[in-house]
Amino acid sequence: MNVTLRDYVQFVVGRYFYARRPADIPLTGQVQGTAVTFKEPGGGVFRLHLVSMDPTSRPPLTFYNSIRREGRGRNQRPMTSS
């Protein structure tokens, strides 16, 4: 998955591909706080949230200070993205 964000909060462009079928699949998306949602043209939805290295840290969690994204991918399969 490859995603471009503006100022770590505004979705600009995204895409991903399956290893067995290396054709780019475009994504649309949005970021709301620590929740990230991506949608593909075929109806698949990726619902992720930002994960901190230190869950007790005080600053707001953003793409800049998070260590990964976790959640549910297409077909509700668990996924992690770094």
Secondary structure, DSSP 8 states (H G I E B T S, - for coil): -EEEEETTTEEEEEEEEETTEEEEEEEEEEEETTEEEEE-TTS-EEEEEEE-SSTT--S---TTT--EEEEE-GGG-EEEE-
